[in-house]
Amino acid sequence: MTERKIDIVEETARKWLADRGVTIDHIADLVYYLQVKYYPDLEIEQCKENIEKVLSKREVQNAILTGIQLDILAEKGLLEEPLQDMLMRDEGLYGVDEIIALSIVNVYGSIGFTNYGYIDKQKPGVLEQLNKKSSNTCHTFLDDIVGAIAAAASSRLAHSAANVNVD
């Protein structure tokens, strides 16, 4: 990570990801999965650099905090029905989890949409683990947020490789 000062919102977003079992390495594996076909010399450090840039964006941090908080409230049974049941089951037609994820994907352009759609269907790596249903955990938002971070970082990487200013 760069030497810049991390504010409380970014610090909290990063902490909440870690508290939910998601590391930069997990997300880097997803970025690598999405991009190595197009960049055979891709190194995991390049993936991490792009993730760091994505995580530095306020709109990304806001999406992380909102989604994880809703997952936590659902785990604690603190939501009203029928929303409580919909989140705990990760209801397929709910869709708000994907809408929050798309706010992350939008940060680096439309290529992120295709990356996100692909990774959301494939569910590789940590996404497979987050998508497993358990009676006491809820990752309805988290799996989509993590996929969106990877998709945005992949989009940023592609733009960078094409020498397009992405900051």
C-alpha atoms as a printed R data frame, in Angstrom:
    type eleno elety resid chain resno       x       y       z
1   ATOM     1    CA   MET     A     1   0.000   0.000   0.000
2   ATOM     2    CA   THR     A     2   1.172   3.546  -0.660
3   ATOM     3    CA   GLU     A     3   2.264   5.946   2.053
4   ATOM     4    CA   ARG     A     4  -0.883   8.074   1.879
5   ATOM     5    CA   LYS     A     5  -2.976   8.517   4.993
6   ATOM     6    CA   ILE     A     6  -5.973   6.205   5.244
7   ATOM     7    CA   ASP     A     7  -9.072   7.826   6.707
8   ATOM     8    CA   ILE     A     8 -11.569   6.225   9.081
9   ATOM     9    CA   VAL     A     9 -14.041   5.238   6.330
10  ATOM    10    CA   GLU     A    10 -11.419   3.450   4.269
11  ATOM    11    CA   GLU     A    11  -9.856   1.909   7.370
12  ATOM    12    CA   THR     A    12 -13.240   0.601   8.487
13  ATOM    13    CA   ALA     A    13 -14.110  -0.774   5.041
14  ATOM    14    CA   ARG     A    14 -10.805  -2.654   4.894
15  ATOM    15    CA   LYS     A    15 -11.248  -3.922   8.459
16  ATOM    16    CA   TRP     A    16 -14.765  -5.151   7.797
17  ATOM    17    CA   LEU     A    17 -13.613  -7.052   4.710
18  ATOM    18    CA   ALA     A    18 -10.862  -8.681   6.761
19  ATOM    19    CA   ASP     A    19 -13.260  -9.397   9.643
20  ATOM    20    CA   ARG     A    20 -15.501 -11.218   7.167
21  ATOM    21    CA   GLY     A    21 -12.546 -13.334   5.991
22  ATOM    22    CA   VAL     A    22 -11.704 -11.493   2.762
23  ATOM    23    CA   THR     A    23  -8.083 -10.535   2.149
24  ATOM    24    CA   ILE     A    24  -6.356  -8.539  -0.571
25  ATOM    25    CA   ASP     A    25  -4.751 -11.839  -1.605
26  ATOM    26    CA   HIS     A    26  -8.192 -13.407  -2.129
27  ATOM    27    CA   ILE     A    27  -9.268 -10.521  -4.337
28  ATOM    28    CA   ALA     A    28  -5.923 -10.506  -6.169
29  ATOM    29    CA   ASP     A    29  -6.475 -14.156  -7.079
30  ATOM    30    CA   LEU     A    30  -9.805 -13.141  -8.632
31  ATOM    31    CA   VAL     A    31  -8.240 -10.292 -10.616
32  ATOM    32    CA   TYR     A    32  -5.539 -12.661 -11.825
33  ATOM    33    CA   TYR     A    33  -8.218 -15.192 -12.803
34  ATOM    34    CA   LEU     A    34 -10.004 -12.531 -14.847
35  ATOM    35    CA   GLN     A    35  -6.963 -11.032 -16.556
36  ATOM    36    CA   VAL     A    36  -4.163 -13.583 -17.016
37  ATOM    37    CA   LYS     A    37  -5.642 -14.769 -20.310
38  ATOM    38    CA   TYR     A    38  -5.216 -11.247 -21.703
39  ATOM    39    CA   TYR     A    39  -1.917 -10.457 -19.957
40  ATOM    40    CA   PRO     A    40   0.138 -13.681 -19.764
41  ATOM    41    CA   ASP     A    41   2.989 -11.890 -17.957
42  ATOM    42    CA   LEU     A    42   0.619 -10.590 -15.284
43  ATOM    43    CA   GLU     A    43   1.982 -10.721 -11.763
44  ATOM    44    CA   ILE     A    44  -0.089 -10.900  -8.599
45  ATOM    45    CA   GLU     A    45   1.510  -7.662  -7.356
46  ATOM    46    CA   GLN     A    46  -0.019  -5.809 -10.317
47  ATOM    47    CA   CYS     A    47  -3.392  -7.184  -9.294
48  ATOM    48    CA   LYS     A    48  -2.871  -5.988  -5.719
49  ATOM    49    CA   GLU     A    49  -1.821  -2.502  -6.868
50  ATOM    50    CA   ASN     A    50  -5.059  -2.145  -8.811
51  ATOM    51    CA   ILE     A    51  -7.137  -3.427  -5.893
52  ATOM    52    CA   GLU     A    52  -5.515  -0.838  -3.628
53  ATOM    53    CA   LYS     A    53  -6.548   1.915  -6.048
54  ATOM    54    CA   VAL     A    54 -10.115   0.593  -6.158
55  ATOM    55    CA   LEU     A    55 -10.293   0.411  -2.360
56  ATOM    56    CA   SER     A    56  -9.112   4.010  -2.113
57  ATOM    57    CA   LYS     A    57 -12.307   5.253  -3.805
58  ATOM    58    CA   ARG     A    58 -14.954   6.636  -1.450
59  ATOM    59    CA   GLU     A    59 -17.896   5.194  -3.424
60  ATOM    60    CA   VAL     A    60 -16.304   1.746  -3.116
61  ATOM    61    CA   GLN     A    61 -15.801   2.172   0.618
62  ATOM    62    CA   ASN     A    62 -19.424   3.277   1.020
63  ATOM    63    CA   ALA     A    63 -20.681   0.217  -0.853
64  ATOM    64    CA   ILE     A    64 -18.517  -2.078   1.286
65  ATOM    65    CA   LEU     A    65 -19.787  -0.563   4.539
66  ATOM    66    CA   THR     A    66 -23.426  -0.608   3.460
67  ATOM    67    CA   GLY     A    67 -23.423  -4.158   2.133
68  ATOM    68    CA   ILE     A    68 -21.508  -5.699   5.000
69  ATOM    69    CA   GLN     A    69 -23.674  -3.906   7.560
70  ATOM    70    CA   LEU     A    70 -26.810  -5.326   5.942
71  ATOM    71    CA   ASP     A    71 -25.294  -8.832   5.982
72  ATOM    72    CA   ILE     A    72 -24.449  -8.440   9.680
73  ATOM    73    CA   LEU     A    73 -27.925  -7.177  10.550
74  ATOM    74    CA   ALA     A    74 -29.426 -10.158   8.737
75  ATOM    75    CA   GLU     A    75 -27.173 -12.565  10.660
76  ATOM    76    CA   LYS     A    76 -28.375 -11.013  13.908
77  ATOM    77    CA   GLY     A    77 -32.014 -11.315  12.826
78  ATOM    78    CA   LEU     A    78 -32.489  -7.546  13.063
79  ATOM    79    CA   LEU     A    79 -34.300  -6.962   9.788
80  ATOM    80    CA   GLU     A    80 -38.047  -7.011   9.287
81  ATOM    81    CA   GLU     A    81 -39.692  -9.759   7.256
82  ATOM    82    CA   PRO     A    82 -39.769 -10.506   4.415
83  ATOM    83    CA   LEU     A    83 -36.359  -8.802   3.954
84  ATOM    84    CA   GLN     A    84 -34.787 -10.848   6.764
85  ATOM    85    CA   ASP     A    85 -35.617 -14.141   5.058
86  ATOM    86    CA   MET     A    86 -34.699 -12.855   1.597
87  ATOM    87    CA   LEU     A    87 -31.199 -11.855   2.709
88  ATOM    88    CA   MET     A    88 -30.545 -14.999   4.730
89  ATOM    89    CA   ARG     A    89 -31.542 -17.131   1.729
90  ATOM    90    CA   ASP     A    90 -29.761 -14.825  -0.750
91  ATOM    91    CA   GLU     A    91 -32.990 -14.713  -2.730
92  ATOM    92    CA   GLY     A    92 -32.171 -14.913  -6.435
93  ATOM    93    CA   LEU     A    93 -34.683 -12.273  -7.473
94  ATOM    94    CA   TYR     A    94 -33.696  -9.780  -4.755
95  ATOM    95    CA   GLY     A    95 -31.082  -7.989  -6.904
96  ATOM    96    CA   VAL     A    96 -30.236  -5.084  -4.596
97  ATOM    97    CA   ASP     A    97 -26.953  -6.808  -3.733
98  ATOM    98    CA   GLU     A    98 -25.993  -6.640  -7.403
99  ATOM    99    CA   ILE     A    99 -27.061  -2.984  -7.612
100 ATOM   100    CA   ILE     A   100 -24.673  -2.061  -4.800
101 ATOM   101    CA   ALA     A   101 -21.956  -4.108  -6.509
102 ATOM   102    CA   LEU     A   102 -22.554  -2.255  -9.774
103 ATOM   103    CA   SER     A   103 -21.807   1.032  -8.021
104 ATOM   104    CA   ILE     A   104 -18.296  -0.367  -7.513
105 ATOM   105    CA   VAL     A   105 -18.027  -1.735 -11.041
106 ATOM   106    CA   ASN     A   106 -18.908   1.705 -12.468
107 ATOM   107    CA   VAL     A   107 -15.799   3.324 -10.997
108 ATOM   108    CA   TYR     A   108 -13.555   2.212 -13.883
109 ATOM   109    CA   GLY     A   109 -15.857   2.016 -16.865
110 ATOM   110    CA   SER     A   110 -18.022  -0.410 -18.736
111 ATOM   111    CA   ILE     A   111 -15.439  -3.202 -19.116
112 ATOM   112    CA   GLY     A   112 -16.056  -3.851 -15.423
113 ATOM   113    CA   PHE     A   113 -19.636  -4.917 -16.209
114 ATOM   114    CA   THR     A   114 -18.528  -7.863 -18.311
115 ATOM   115    CA   ASN     A   115 -15.844  -8.811 -15.782
116 ATOM   116    CA   TYR     A   116 -18.397  -8.663 -12.976
117 ATOM   117    CA   GLY     A   117 -21.040 -10.677 -14.819
118 ATOM   118    CA   TYR     A   118 -18.516 -13.360 -15.665
119 ATOM   119    CA   ILE     A   119 -17.033 -13.685 -12.191
120 ATOM   120    CA   ASP     A   120 -20.465 -13.556 -10.562
121 ATOM   121    CA   LYS     A   121 -21.526 -16.596 -12.594
122 ATOM   122    CA   GLN     A   122 -18.246 -18.519 -12.274
123 ATOM   123    CA   LYS     A   123 -17.776 -17.905  -8.507
124 ATOM   124    CA   PRO     A   124 -14.080 -18.841  -8.396
125 ATOM   125    CA   GLY     A   125 -11.886 -18.781  -5.304
126 ATOM   126    CA   VAL     A   126 -13.183 -16.897  -2.290
127 ATOM   127    CA   LEU     A   127 -16.487 -16.217  -4.071
128 ATOM   128    CA   GLU     A   128 -17.332 -19.912  -3.949
129 ATOM   129    CA   GLN     A   129 -16.742 -19.920  -0.189
130 ATOM   130    CA   LEU     A   130 -18.762 -16.746   0.393
131 ATOM   131    CA   ASN     A   131 -21.633 -18.076  -1.679
132 ATOM   132    CA   LYS     A   132 -22.077 -21.220   0.423
133 ATOM   133    CA   LYS     A   133 -25.248 -21.014   2.455
134 ATOM   134    CA   SER     A   134 -24.989 -21.474   6.192
135 ATOM   135    CA   SER     A   135 -27.707 -21.054   8.782
136 ATOM   136    CA   ASN     A   136 -25.757 -18.487  10.792
137 ATOM   137    CA   THR     A   137 -23.868 -16.461   8.178
138 ATOM   138    CA   CYS     A   138 -25.063 -14.067   5.531
139 ATOM   139    CA   HIS     A   139 -22.901 -12.983   2.621
140 ATOM   140    CA   THR     A   140 -25.689 -11.826   0.324
141 ATOM   141    CA   PHE     A   141 -23.933  -8.516  -0.262
142 ATOM   142    CA   LEU     A   142 -20.340  -9.506   0.456
143 ATOM   143    CA   ASP     A   143 -19.892 -11.997  -2.372
144 ATOM   144    CA   ASP     A   144 -21.132  -9.437  -4.897
145 ATOM   145    CA   ILE     A   145 -19.005  -6.666  -3.389
146 ATOM   146    CA   VAL     A   146 -15.855  -8.775  -3.528
147 ATOM   147    CA   GLY     A   147 -16.592  -9.781  -7.128
148 ATOM   148    CA   ALA     A   148 -17.192  -6.139  -8.000
149 ATOM   149    CA   ILE     A   149 -13.906  -5.029  -6.431
150 ATOM   150    CA   ALA     A   150 -12.107  -7.672  -8.490
151 ATOM   151    CA   ALA     A   151 -13.985  -6.621 -11.639
152 ATOM   152    CA   ALA     A   152 -13.187  -2.938 -11.077
153 ATOM   153    CA   ALA     A   153  -9.520  -3.720 -10.421
154 ATOM   154    CA   SER     A   154  -9.468  -5.834 -13.596
155 ATOM   155    CA   SER     A   155 -10.985  -2.947 -15.530
156 ATOM   156    CA   ARG     A   156  -8.430  -0.541 -14.077
157 ATOM   157    CA   LEU     A   157  -5.641  -2.948 -15.011
158 ATOM   158    CA   ALA     A   158  -6.921  -3.188 -18.592
159 ATOM   159    CA   HIS     A   159  -7.158   0.589 -18.875
160 ATOM   160    CA   SER     A   160  -3.660   0.973 -17.455
161 ATOM   161    CA   ALA     A   161  -2.277  -1.556 -19.940
162 ATOM   162    CA   ALA     A   162  -3.878   0.487 -22.709
163 ATOM   163    CA   ASN     A   163  -2.209   3.637 -21.307
164 ATOM   164    CA   VAL     A   164  -5.527   5.232 -20.395
165 ATOM   165    CA   ASN     A   165  -5.425   7.562 -17.380
166 ATOM   166    CA   VAL     A   166  -7.434   5.806 -14.647
167 ATOM   167    CA   ASP     A   167  -6.785   7.771 -11.477
